[in-house]
Amino acid sequence: MTTTDPSPAASTARPSMRVARERFLSGRPLPHGVPEEVVAAWRRARFFGVPHDLEEPVACPPLSGDSALLGAARPVLDRIVPALGAGGSLLVLTDERLRVLWTAGSVPGFGACSGLSEQEVGHNSAALALRTRNRAEVHGPEHFLDRWQDVSAVSVPVLGPESGQVLGTVTVASRLCATLPPHPQAALAEATRAAVETELRARAGRDERVLLDAYLRAAGPDGTGRETDGADRGTSGADGAVRGAERATPEAERAARAAERATPEAERAARGAGRAVAAVDGRNRLVSDGAQRLLTPKVLEALERVAVNARRGDGVGEAGLPEDAGCTAQVTPVRLDDGTVIGVVAVLEPLGDPMPSASAPPRPPVGLTGSSVPWRHAVGRAVELVRSPEPLLLTGERGTGKSALGRELLGAETVQVVDAAQDAGLDRTLPAWPADRPLLLRHAERLAQPGVAALNSLLDTHPDTRLLITYTPGTPVGPCLQRLLDKLSARSVTLPPLRQRTEDIRELLPALAPRPALGQPPLTWTLDALRALELYAWPGNVTELAHVVRALAEHRRVSGPVRRPELPDAVREGPAARPLSPMEHAERATILEALRRHGGNKARAAAALGIGRATLYRKLRGYRG
């Protein structure tokens, strides 16, 4: 049977599985005892429209020539090939989307494939290993395709050394095993995975070491920076020819050991504040204290783009800094001994008078951050209205920044803030409120009738009161509150939701992030992570973005820029194919989280959510449509 762990019933399951598959394909009732996960996989294949008699797999989009996984795995795989034997086994490497990167050996019936996703070929061990993040086996008639009925395969996921995310899979396929499981080549698959992960760690350490050395040379004896740490994973192996796979290349081993040691120069560098230097490679950033005072999100994005293009072989051109960058950048490529470009070092020079170096410049308040047209229009209108001593109403979806903007408009140090969610009747607030002090009333939609009546009475007797009220539409309002809203409608401003001002996200990120500790670099983001943040709909608006940023700043265990795999599931998965309501956004996020907790198993996720599998499939199709 399909397995991620040995099962004592597997040796008797194969004959009944063959019969079960024939009945499934013909639409007849299935015999008892067929594993639910296998039936679910067959149903998914039917749902995806995979023909069971598929002869040639559907072609995948052309792969990028730059694959870090393939580059690290190829030396290992080349040493493994002799262990396959003549015509007995097939070794396959895929990426995280199950596109085949490399293959060697042969097995009758298991011809060349461009991809192993369930959408293309139905149930198989690589797709199961990717979903469960564990070793997985699929034997004979458990496969959906006719041509794999006499094939047994075992797959293991390959994990990234830093993020722990699945980078791809290693699969060993053979003729149908006489006894199963475990697959007789399971040890080979495990050892290959271990060796590839060792090589990935070694290469990451080598590249980071070269980048650090280039940064230190540019920064001088007083530069500051932080070396990116790699994850540490143990390895396992097998006998015979597989023992060679456990060893990464000697050069990689030496590089990995060197990357673990911080040089005296690096330690001295961490104690000073020298030139404005930044070293980036598309994944990591080393930033001096001087550079922190010059690097805006737009400047970092421009340097990141140069580094990515250089790694792809496009050369190092102009940095293309924005017009309001306030600095120039002299960019130099960082190369390995073989001439491969792994990143760039940029020396920054301020335009005009250099900025003072005593401390980091004050951050702009979150309530005023943003340069998009909808946001600047709303803020400009609010600034104009607040100049006169009359009440002002700020409306908008939850989390759009109404309270933060209100504090800035009234003066954060002098304003008295009252939350109607805690004092709905205002019986504690209004009697103790000094008349000469501005009042910010939050959550007017939570006001009880006595509170609304008291506020209406106050405005009737003192129409020039310095009062700012925030209101979130969406709940039915009573006649008293409606009268108050009508009274304030002529002096109201509606703040746009974050999905209508996504160009402000890159400006908001540094304003929302906690200040780093002394000597630590600020929280930065890869381009891929930034694109994911900008594509997400943010039903909780700026408040939701702030929660994501603060959680990453406080709890992430790796250094360097934030990568897309570190983002919450709903943000990382990207947007739905059609606009969703706030309720649908919340529902979609809940479903994605349940699928993540249950390894992608839709039956278990549906059971955990208390809905049927058909309902789960229907909702997922609805989000895509």
C-alpha positions as CSV (number, residue, x, y, z in Angstrom):
1,M,0.0,0.0,0.0
2,T,1.0,3.6,-0.3
3,T,3.1,4.4,2.8
4,T,5.2,6.8,4.6
5,D,5.9,4.2,7.3
6,P,6.2,0.4,7.1
7,S,2.8,-1.4,7.4
8,P,2.4,-5.1,8.2
9,A,-0.6,-5.3,6.0
10,A,1.3,-4.2,2.9
11,S,2.4,-7.6,1.8
12,T,-1.2,-8.8,1.3
13,A,-2.5,-5.6,-0.1
14,R,-1.2,-5.8,-3.7
15,P,-3.7,-8.3,-5.2
16,S,-6.7,-6.5,-3.7
17,M,-5.3,-3.1,-4.8
18,R,-5.2,-4.3,-8.4
19,V,-8.8,-5.3,-8.2
20,A,-9.7,-2.1,-6.4
21,R,-8.1,0.0,-9.1
22,E,-10.0,-1.8,-11.8
23,R,-13.3,-1.3,-10.0
24,F,-12.5,2.4,-9.4
25,L,-11.8,3.0,-13.1
26,S,-15.0,1.2,-14.1
27,G,-17.1,3.0,-11.5
28,R,-18.0,-0.1,-9.5
29,P,-18.0,-0.3,-5.7
30,L,-14.6,-0.8,-4.1
31,P,-13.8,-3.8,-1.9
32,H,-13.3,-3.4,1.8
33,G,-9.9,-2.5,3.2
34,V,-8.7,-0.2,0.5
35,P,-6.6,2.6,2.1
36,E,-8.5,5.9,2.2
37,E,-5.4,7.9,1.2
38,V,-5.0,5.8,-2.0
39,V,-8.6,6.2,-3.0
40,A,-8.4,9.9,-2.3
41,A,-5.3,10.2,-4.6
42,W,-7.2,8.3,-7.4
43,R,-10.1,10.7,-7.0
44,R,-7.8,13.7,-7.2
45,A,-6.3,12.3,-10.4
46,R,-9.8,12.0,-11.8
47,F,-10.6,15.5,-10.6
48,F,-7.5,16.9,-12.4
49,G,-8.5,15.1,-15.6
50,V,-5.5,12.7,-15.7
51,P,-6.1,9.8,-18.2
52,H,-5.2,6.5,-16.6
53,D,-3.9,5.3,-20.0
54,L,-1.6,8.3,-20.4
55,E,1.3,7.5,-22.7
56,E,3.1,10.8,-22.9
57,P,3.1,13.1,-19.9
58,V,1.9,16.7,-20.3
59,A,4.8,19.0,-21.1
60,C,5.9,21.4,-18.3
61,P,7.0,25.0,-18.9
62,P,10.8,25.2,-19.7
63,L,12.9,25.1,-16.6
64,S,15.3,27.9,-15.6
65,G,18.9,27.1,-16.3
66,D,19.8,28.5,-12.9
67,S,18.9,25.8,-10.3
68,A,20.8,25.9,-7.0
69,L,19.4,22.5,-6.1
70,L,20.6,20.9,-9.3
71,G,24.0,22.6,-9.1
72,A,24.5,21.2,-5.6
73,A,23.0,17.8,-6.3
74,R,24.8,16.9,-9.6
75,P,28.2,16.0,-8.1
76,V,26.4,13.7,-5.6
77,L,24.1,12.2,-8.2
78,D,26.9,11.5,-10.6
79,R,28.6,9.4,-7.9
80,I,25.4,7.6,-7.1
81,V,24.7,6.4,-10.7
82,P,26.9,3.3,-10.5
83,A,24.9,2.0,-7.5
84,L,21.7,1.8,-9.6
85,G,22.8,-1.3,-11.5
86,A,22.2,-2.1,-15.2
87,G,18.5,-1.5,-16.1
88,G,17.3,-2.1,-12.5
89,S,16.6,1.3,-11.1
90,L,15.8,4.9,-12.0
91,L,17.0,7.9,-10.0
92,V,15.1,11.2,-10.4
93,L,15.6,14.6,-8.9
94,T,12.7,17.2,-9.0
95,D,12.3,20.7,-7.8
96,E,9.7,22.0,-5.3
97,R,7.1,22.0,-8.1
98,L,7.9,18.4,-8.9
99,R,9.4,19.3,-12.3
100,V,12.1,16.8,-13.2
101,L,15.6,18.4,-13.1
102,W,17.8,15.3,-13.6
103,T,17.3,11.6,-14.2
104,A,19.5,8.5,-14.7
105,G,19.0,4.8,-15.1
106,S,15.9,3.0,-16.5
107,V,12.9,1.0,-15.4
108,P,10.5,-0.6,-17.9
109,G,7.3,1.4,-17.9
110,F,8.8,4.4,-16.1
111,G,9.7,6.4,-19.1
112,A,11.1,10.0,-19.2
113,C,8.8,12.5,-17.5
114,S,8.9,16.2,-17.4
115,G,7.0,16.4,-14.1
116,L,5.7,14.2,-11.3
117,S,2.9,16.4,-10.0
118,E,-0.5,14.8,-9.3
119,Q,-2.1,17.2,-11.8
120,E,0.1,15.6,-14.6
121,V,0.5,11.9,-13.7
122,G,-1.7,11.2,-10.7
123,H,-0.7,9.4,-7.5
124,N,3.1,8.8,-7.1
125,S,5.7,8.7,-4.3
126,A,7.3,12.1,-5.2
127,A,4.0,14.0,-4.8
128,L,3.3,12.1,-1.6
129,A,6.7,12.9,-0.1
130,L,6.4,16.6,-1.0
131,R,3.0,16.8,0.7
132,T,4.0,14.9,3.9
133,R,7.6,16.1,4.1
134,N,8.5,12.4,4.9
135,R,9.8,9.4,3.0
136,A,7.0,7.9,0.9
137,E,6.5,4.8,-1.1
138,V,4.0,3.9,-3.8
139,H,3.8,0.4,-5.3
140,G,2.3,-1.1,-8.5
141,P,-1.5,-0.7,-8.7
142,E,-1.5,2.1,-6.2
143,H,-0.3,4.3,-9.1
144,F,-3.1,5.8,-11.2
145,L,-1.4,5.3,-14.5
146,D,-1.6,2.0,-16.4
147,R,2.1,2.2,-17.4
148,W,3.3,2.3,-13.7
149,Q,1.4,-0.8,-12.6
150,D,4.6,-2.9,-12.4
151,V,6.7,-0.1,-10.8
152,S,7.7,0.5,-7.1
153,A,9.0,3.9,-6.1
154,V,10.4,5.5,-3.0
155,S,10.8,9.3,-2.6
156,V,12.3,11.6,0.0
157,P,12.0,15.4,0.3
158,V,15.2,17.6,0.1
159,L,15.1,20.4,2.7
160,G,16.8,23.8,2.5
161,P,19.7,24.2,4.9
162,E,18.4,27.5,6.2
163,S,14.7,27.8,5.8
164,G,13.8,24.1,6.2
165,Q,11.5,24.4,3.3
166,V,11.2,21.6,0.7
167,L,13.4,22.4,-2.2
168,G,12.6,19.2,-4.2
169,T,12.5,15.4,-4.0
170,V,14.8,12.4,-4.7
171,T,13.0,9.3,-6.2
172,V,14.3,5.8,-6.8
173,A,12.1,3.6,-8.9
174,S,12.4,-0.1,-9.7
175,R,10.4,-3.1,-10.9
176,L,7.5,-4.0,-8.6
177,C,8.9,-5.3,-5.3
178,A,8.2,-8.9,-4.3
179,T,7.9,-7.9,-0.7
180,L,7.0,-4.4,0.4
181,P,7.5,-2.1,2.2
182,P,10.2,-0.9,2.8
183,H,11.4,-0.4,-0.7
184,P,14.8,-2.1,-1.1
185,Q,16.3,1.1,-2.4
186,A,15.0,3.2,0.5
187,A,18.5,3.5,2.0
188,L,19.8,4.7,-1.3
189,A,17.2,7.5,-1.5
190,E,17.8,8.5,2.1
191,A,21.6,8.6,1.6
192,T,21.3,10.6,-1.6
193,R,19.1,13.1,0.1
194,A,21.5,13.5,3.0
195,A,24.5,14.0,0.7
196,V,22.6,16.6,-1.4
197,E,21.6,18.5,1.8
198,T,25.2,18.4,3.0
199,E,26.4,19.9,-0.3
200,L,23.7,22.6,-0.1
201,R,24.9,23.6,3.3
202,A,28.5,23.6,2.2
203,R,27.8,25.7,-0.9
204,A,25.7,28.2,1.1
205,G,28.5,28.6,3.6
206,R,31.1,29.0,0.9
207,D,29.1,31.7,-0.9
208,E,28.3,33.5,2.3
209,R,31.9,33.4,3.3
210,V,33.0,34.9,0.0
211,L,30.3,37.6,0.3
212,L,31.4,38.4,3.8
213,D,35.0,38.7,2.8
214,A,34.1,41.1,-0.1
215,Y,32.0,43.1,2.3
216,L,34.8,43.4,4.9
217,R,37.3,44.5,2.3
218,A,34.9,47.2,1.1
219,A,33.8,48.3,4.6
220,G,37.4,48.6,6.0
221,P,38.3,47.9,9.6
222,D,35.4,49.8,11.0
223,G,32.5,48.3,8.9
224,T,29.7,46.4,10.5
225,G,27.7,43.5,9.3
226,R,26.3,40.2,10.2
227,E,27.0,36.8,8.7
228,T,24.0,34.7,7.7
229,D,23.7,31.5,9.7
230,G,22.9,28.1,8.1
231,A,20.8,25.4,9.6
232,D,22.6,22.3,10.9
233,R,21.1,18.9,9.9
234,G,22.6,15.5,10.5
235,T,23.1,13.0,7.7
236,S,22.4,9.3,7.2
237,G,23.8,6.8,4.8
238,A,23.8,3.2,3.4
239,D,26.4,0.6,2.5
240,G,28.5,0.0,-0.6
241,A,28.5,2.6,-3.3
242,V,26.1,4.8,-1.3
243,R,28.8,5.6,1.2
244,G,30.4,7.9,-1.4
245,A,27.2,9.9,-1.5
246,E,27.4,10.7,2.2
247,R,30.5,12.8,1.5
248,A,30.3,16.2,0.0
249,T,33.2,17.3,-2.2
250,P,36.4,18.2,-0.2
251,E,36.2,21.8,-1.4
252,A,32.6,22.0,-0.1
253,E,33.6,20.5,3.3
254,R,36.5,23.0,3.7
255,A,34.2,25.9,2.7
256,A,31.5,24.7,5.2
257,R,34.1,24.5,8.0
258,A,35.5,28.0,7.1
259,A,32.0,29.5,7.1
260,E,31.4,28.4,10.7
261,R,34.4,30.5,12.0
262,A,34.1,34.2,12.3
263,T,37.4,35.9,11.5
264,P,39.0,38.4,13.8
265,E,38.5,41.0,11.2
266,A,34.7,40.3,11.2
267,E,34.7,40.5,15.0
268,R,36.5,43.9,14.9
269,A,34.2,45.0,12.2
270,A,31.1,44.4,14.3
271,R,32.3,47.0,16.9
272,G,32.6,50.0,14.6
273,A,30.7,52.1,12.2
274,G,32.6,52.7,8.9
275,R,31.8,53.3,5.3
276,A,28.3,53.0,3.9
277,V,28.6,49.5,2.4
278,A,26.0,46.9,1.5
279,A,26.7,43.4,0.1
280,V,23.7,41.5,-1.4
281,D,23.4,38.2,-3.3
282,G,19.7,37.9,-3.8
283,R,19.2,35.9,-0.6
284,N,21.4,37.6,2.1
285,R,22.3,41.2,2.9
286,L,25.2,42.6,4.9
287,V,24.7,46.2,5.7
288,S,27.0,48.6,7.6
289,D,25.8,51.2,10.1
290,G,26.6,53.9,7.6
291,A,24.6,52.2,4.9
292,Q,21.6,51.8,7.2
293,R,21.2,55.5,7.3
294,L,21.1,55.7,3.5
295,L,19.3,52.6,2.4
296,T,15.6,53.1,1.9
297,P,13.4,50.2,0.8
298,K,13.6,51.5,-2.8
299,V,17.4,51.6,-2.8
300,L,17.6,48.1,-1.3
301,E,15.2,46.9,-4.0
302,A,17.4,48.4,-6.8
303,L,20.6,46.8,-5.4
304,E,18.7,43.5,-4.9
305,R,17.7,43.6,-8.6
306,V,21.3,44.2,-9.7
307,A,22.5,41.2,-7.6
308,V,19.8,38.9,-9.0
309,N,20.7,39.9,-12.6
310,A,24.4,39.4,-11.9
311,R,23.8,35.9,-10.6
312,R,21.9,35.1,-13.8
313,G,24.8,36.2,-15.9
314,D,23.4,39.5,-17.1
315,G,26.4,41.4,-15.9
316,V,26.6,44.3,-13.4
317,G,25.1,47.4,-14.8
318,E,24.0,50.7,-13.2
319,A,22.2,50.3,-9.9
320,G,19.3,52.4,-11.2
321,L,18.6,54.1,-7.9
322,P,15.4,56.1,-7.6
323,E,15.6,59.9,-8.1
324,D,14.9,60.6,-4.5
325,A,17.5,58.1,-3.2
326,G,19.7,60.8,-1.7
327,C,22.9,58.8,-2.5
328,T,24.9,57.2,-5.3
329,A,26.1,53.6,-5.4
330,Q,29.4,52.2,-6.8
331,V,28.6,48.5,-7.5
332,T,31.2,45.8,-7.8
333,P,30.5,42.1,-8.5
334,V,31.5,39.4,-6.0
335,R,33.0,36.3,-7.7
336,L,34.0,32.8,-6.7
337,D,37.4,31.4,-7.7
338,D,35.9,30.0,-10.9
339,G,34.6,33.5,-11.9
340,T,31.0,32.8,-11.0
341,V,29.2,35.9,-9.8
342,I,27.4,35.3,-6.5
343,G,26.4,38.9,-5.6
344,V,27.5,42.5,-5.5
345,V,29.0,45.0,-3.1
346,A,27.8,48.6,-3.2
347,V,29.6,51.5,-1.7
348,L,27.1,54.3,-1.0
349,E,27.9,58.0,-1.0
350,P,25.3,60.6,0.2
351,L,24.4,63.5,-2.1
352,G,25.1,66.9,-0.6
353,D,25.9,67.1,3.1
354,P,26.4,63.7,4.7
355,M,23.9,62.7,7.3
356,P,24.9,62.9,10.9
357,S,26.2,59.6,12.2
358,A,25.3,59.9,15.9
359,S,22.2,57.9,15.6
360,A,19.7,56.5,13.2
361,P,17.3,59.0,11.7
362,P,13.8,59.1,13.3
363,R,11.3,56.9,11.5
364,P,8.2,58.5,9.9
365,P,5.1,57.9,11.9
366,V,3.1,54.9,10.6
367,G,0.0,57.1,10.5
368,L,1.5,59.3,7.8
369,T,3.6,56.7,5.9
370,G,2.7,56.2,2.3
371,S,3.1,58.0,-1.0
372,S,0.3,56.4,-3.1
373,V,-2.3,58.7,-4.6
374,P,-5.3,57.4,-2.5
375,W,-3.4,57.6,0.7
376,R,-1.9,61.1,0.1
377,H,-5.4,62.4,-0.9
378,A,-7.0,61.1,2.3
379,V,-4.2,62.3,4.5
380,G,-4.2,65.7,2.8
381,R,-7.9,66.1,3.2
382,A,-7.7,65.1,6.9
383,V,-4.9,67.6,7.6
384,E,-6.9,70.4,5.9
385,L,-10.0,69.6,8.0
386,V,-8.3,69.2,11.4
387,R,-6.9,72.8,11.2
388,S,-10.3,74.2,12.2
389,P,-11.5,73.5,15.8
390,E,-14.4,71.3,14.9
391,P,-15.0,67.5,15.1
392,L,-13.6,65.2,12.5
393,L,-14.7,61.7,11.5
394,L,-12.3,59.1,10.1
395,T,-13.9,56.1,8.6
396,G,-12.6,53.0,6.8
397,E,-12.2,49.2,7.2
398,R,-10.7,47.8,10.3
399,G,-7.0,48.1,10.5
400,T,-6.6,50.9,7.9
401,G,-4.8,53.2,10.3
402,K,-7.6,55.5,11.5
403,S,-6.3,55.7,15.1
404,A,-2.7,56.0,14.1
405,L,-3.5,58.9,11.8
406,G,-5.7,60.5,14.4
407,R,-2.9,60.6,17.0
408,E,-0.6,62.3,14.5
409,L,-3.3,64.8,13.5
410,L,-4.1,65.8,17.1
411,G,-0.6,65.6,18.5
412,A,0.4,62.2,20.0
413,E,1.7,63.8,23.2
414,T,-1.4,65.9,24.1
415,V,-4.3,63.9,22.8
416,Q,-6.5,61.9,25.2
417,V,-7.5,58.6,23.7
418,V,-10.7,56.9,24.6
419,D,-11.9,53.5,23.3
420,A,-15.7,53.1,23.1
421,A,-15.2,49.3,23.2
422,Q,-14.1,49.8,26.8
423,D,-16.3,52.7,27.8
424,A,-19.4,52.3,25.6
425,G,-21.5,54.8,27.7
426,L,-18.7,57.4,28.0
427,D,-19.8,57.8,31.6
428,R,-16.2,57.6,32.8
429,T,-14.6,59.6,29.9
430,L,-16.6,62.8,29.4
431,P,-16.8,64.0,33.0
432,A,-13.0,63.6,33.4
433,W,-12.1,65.2,30.0
434,P,-10.3,68.6,30.1
435,A,-11.9,70.9,27.7
436,D,-8.6,72.3,26.5
437,R,-7.3,68.9,25.5
438,P,-8.0,67.2,22.1
439,L,-10.0,63.9,22.4
440,L,-9.6,60.9,20.1
441,L,-12.6,58.6,20.4
442,R,-12.0,55.1,18.9
443,H,-14.5,52.6,17.7
444,A,-17.6,54.8,17.6
445,E,-19.5,51.8,16.2
446,R,-19.2,50.3,19.7
447,L,-20.9,53.2,21.5
448,A,-24.0,52.4,23.5
449,Q,-27.1,54.6,23.3
450,P,-26.2,56.6,26.4
451,G,-22.8,57.3,25.0
452,V,-24.1,58.4,21.7
453,A,-26.7,60.7,23.3
454,A,-24.0,62.2,25.6
455,L,-21.8,62.9,22.6
456,N,-24.6,64.4,20.5
457,S,-25.5,66.7,23.4
458,L,-21.8,67.7,23.7
459,L,-21.6,68.6,20.0
460,D,-24.9,70.5,20.2
461,T,-23.6,72.7,23.1
462,H,-19.9,72.9,22.0
463,P,-19.7,72.6,18.2
464,D,-16.1,73.7,18.2
465,T,-14.9,70.8,20.3
466,R,-11.4,69.4,19.4
467,L,-12.7,65.9,18.8
468,L,-11.7,63.2,16.3
469,I,-13.8,60.1,16.0
470,T,-12.9,56.8,14.2
471,Y,-15.7,54.7,12.8
472,T,-15.6,51.3,11.1
473,P,-18.7,50.6,8.9
474,G,-20.3,47.2,8.7
475,T,-22.7,46.8,11.6
476,P,-26.3,48.2,11.8
477,V,-26.5,51.5,13.6
478,G,-29.3,52.9,15.8
479,P,-31.0,56.2,15.2
480,C,-28.9,58.1,17.7
481,L,-25.6,56.9,16.2
482,Q,-27.0,57.6,12.7
483,R,-27.8,61.2,13.8
484,L,-24.2,61.6,15.0
485,L,-22.8,60.2,11.7
486,D,-25.0,62.5,9.7
487,K,-23.9,65.4,11.7
488,L,-20.2,64.6,11.0
489,S,-20.6,63.6,7.4
490,A,-19.6,67.0,6.0
491,R,-16.3,66.7,7.9
492,S,-15.4,63.0,7.3
493,V,-12.5,61.3,5.5
494,T,-12.5,57.7,4.4
495,L,-9.1,55.9,4.6
496,P,-8.4,53.5,1.7
497,P,-7.8,49.8,2.5
498,L,-4.3,48.5,2.0
499,R,-5.2,46.5,-1.1
500,Q,-5.9,49.9,-2.8
501,R,-2.5,51.3,-1.8
502,T,-0.1,48.3,-2.2
503,E,2.7,50.6,-3.4
504,D,2.9,51.8,0.2
505,I,3.8,48.4,1.6
506,R,7.5,48.8,1.0
507,E,7.4,52.1,2.9
508,L,5.4,50.7,5.7
509,L,7.6,47.7,6.4
510,P,10.5,49.6,8.0
511,A,8.0,51.8,9.9
512,L,6.2,48.8,11.3
513,A,9.3,46.7,12.2
514,P,10.7,47.0,15.7
515,R,14.0,48.8,16.0
516,P,16.9,46.3,15.8
517,A,19.2,45.9,18.7
518,L,22.5,47.8,18.7
519,G,24.8,46.3,16.1
520,Q,22.0,44.3,14.4
521,P,20.9,44.9,10.8
522,P,17.3,46.0,10.2
523,L,14.7,43.6,9.0
524,T,15.0,43.4,5.2
525,W,13.0,41.4,2.5
526,T,13.8,39.5,-0.7
527,L,12.1,40.7,-3.9
528,D,10.1,37.4,-3.9
529,A,8.8,38.1,-0.4
530,L,8.0,41.7,-1.3
531,R,6.0,40.6,-4.3
532,A,4.0,38.1,-2.2
533,L,3.3,40.9,0.3
534,E,2.0,43.2,-2.5
535,L,-0.2,40.5,-4.1
536,Y,-1.9,39.5,-0.8
537,A,-5.3,41.3,-0.3
538,W,-4.7,42.1,3.5
539,P,-8.3,41.8,4.8
540,G,-6.9,43.1,8.1
541,N,-5.1,46.0,6.3
542,V,-2.2,47.7,8.0
543,T,-2.9,46.1,11.4
544,E,-2.5,42.6,9.8
545,L,0.7,43.7,8.1
546,A,2.0,45.0,11.4
547,H,1.3,41.6,13.1
548,V,3.2,39.7,10.3
549,V,6.2,42.1,10.5
550,R,6.5,42.0,14.2
551,A,6.1,38.2,14.5
552,L,8.9,37.7,11.9
553,A,11.2,40.3,13.7
554,E,10.7,38.6,17.1
555,H,10.5,34.9,16.3
556,R,12.5,34.1,13.1
557,R,15.6,31.9,13.8
558,V,17.6,32.7,10.6
559,S,19.3,35.9,9.6
560,G,19.4,37.7,6.3
561,P,16.4,39.1,4.5
562,V,13.0,37.6,5.0
563,R,12.2,35.0,2.3
564,R,8.9,34.1,0.8
565,P,8.8,30.6,2.6
566,E,8.9,32.4,6.0
567,L,5.6,34.3,5.3
568,P,2.3,33.0,6.7
569,D,0.6,30.4,4.5
570,A,-2.1,32.8,3.2
571,V,0.4,35.4,2.2
572,R,2.9,32.9,0.7
573,E,0.3,31.1,-1.4
574,G,-0.6,34.2,-3.3
575,P,-4.0,35.7,-4.2
576,A,-7.1,34.0,-5.3
577,A,-8.0,34.1,-9.0
578,R,-11.0,36.4,-8.2
579,P,-11.6,39.2,-5.7
580,L,-12.7,37.7,-2.3
581,S,-14.8,39.3,0.4
582,P,-13.2,39.8,3.9
583,M,-15.2,36.7,5.1
584,E,-13.9,34.6,2.1
585,H,-10.3,35.8,2.8
586,A,-10.6,34.6,6.4
587,E,-12.2,31.3,5.3
588,R,-9.5,30.7,2.7
589,A,-6.7,31.4,5.3
590,T,-8.3,28.9,7.7
591,I,-8.5,26.2,5.0
592,L,-4.9,26.8,3.9
593,E,-3.7,26.6,7.6
594,A,-5.7,23.3,8.0
595,L,-4.1,21.8,4.9
596,R,-0.7,22.8,6.1
597,R,-1.2,21.2,9.5
598,H,-2.3,17.9,7.8
599,G,0.4,17.8,5.2
600,G,-2.0,18.7,2.3
601,N,-4.4,15.8,3.1
602,K,-7.7,17.3,2.2
603,A,-9.8,14.5,3.8
604,R,-8.1,15.1,7.2
605,A,-8.2,18.9,6.8
606,A,-12.0,18.7,6.0
607,A,-12.6,16.5,9.1
608,A,-10.6,19.0,11.3
609,L,-12.7,21.9,9.9
610,G,-15.9,20.0,10.4
611,I,-16.9,20.1,6.7
612,G,-17.2,17.4,4.1
613,R,-14.5,16.8,1.5
614,A,-16.9,17.8,-1.3
615,T,-17.4,21.1,0.4
616,L,-13.7,21.6,0.8
617,Y,-13.1,20.9,-2.9
618,R,-15.9,23.2,-3.9
619,K,-14.6,26.1,-1.8
620,L,-11.0,25.6,-3.2
621,R,-12.4,25.6,-6.7
622,G,-14.4,28.7,-5.9
623,Y,-11.3,30.6,-4.8
624,R,-9.6,29.6,-8.0
625,G,-12.5,30.6,-10.2
